[in-house]
Amino acid sequence: MDRRVEVIWLDSGLQYSQGWECKDHIIKEKLSDVATCGYLFYEDEEAVYVSLSRDTANGNYYGTQVIAKQNIKKIKYLRERGAGNSGT
């Protein structure tokens, strides 16, 4: 599989803060879109697995992120770097 992709997915908009926050402020926070780029090397019914880098010689991956399919808005398949147009 190992296709270069950009995955647009929905993530929590609220991050932990350094101090106390009032309830009214917290409940105004919304979910936000996040973009993850890398190599889609595995997927199943629940999630896709995207890695920042890969070592094809050894079958190892670095910087892997597992994204729940229910949170995915769009997957865009990208061309490999340096890949020329074959004319097809």
N, C-alpha and C positions, 0 to 999 in steps of 0.2 A: 504494500500500500504506500507508505512513506511519501505522500503528496504534500507539497508546500501549500499551506492554507492560511487564510485569515478567518478567524471565528469571531463573530459579533455575538455577545451573550449578555444576559442580564445578571448583574451582581448587586450585592447589598450596597446601598448608598451611604449607610451610616458606618462610620469608623469609630473606634474607641477613642475617647478624648482623655485629656489629662485631669479633668475635674468633673464635678457634678453638673448635670444639665437638667433643665426643667422638662417635664413631660410634653408640654405644648411644642417645644422646640424639636424634640426627638421625633414626635409623630408626624412632623412636617417633612421629614427626610423621605426621599423617594429612591426607588431602585434606579440604578444607572447602567448604561451600556458600557461594556468593556470590549476591547479588541485584543485578541491573542493571535500572534503570528508564529508559525513554526511548521513542524512536520507532523501531519496526522499519521500516526503509525499504527493505531488500533482503535476500533470502536465496537461497542456491543449495544444491547438494547437500551442501556441506561446512560452511557457516557461516551465521549470521544477523548482520546489521549493525544495531546499535542506536546511536542518536545521542541525546545529552542535549538538544539543541535543534535547531530547524530554521528555515530562512528560506524559506518556501514561495514567496515572490515571485521569488527567484533560484535556487531549487533547491539551496541549500547546507545543509550540516549541520555541527554543532559537537560536539566531544567524542565522536567515534565509537569504538565498541568492536566488534571482530569476535570472535564467540564460536563456537567449533567445535561443531557439532551433536552430536558424540559426547560432549561434556561437559554438554549441556543435560539437566536433570532435568524442568523444567516451564516452559511459557510461559503466562503469565496475561494475557489481553487486558483492558485497562482502558478505562474511559469517558474521553472527552475532558473536560478541565476545563470547567465551565460548561455541559456538555451536559445538557439536561433530559430527563426521562423522556417519551418520545413516546406511552407507553401501549400500545405493541405488544410 
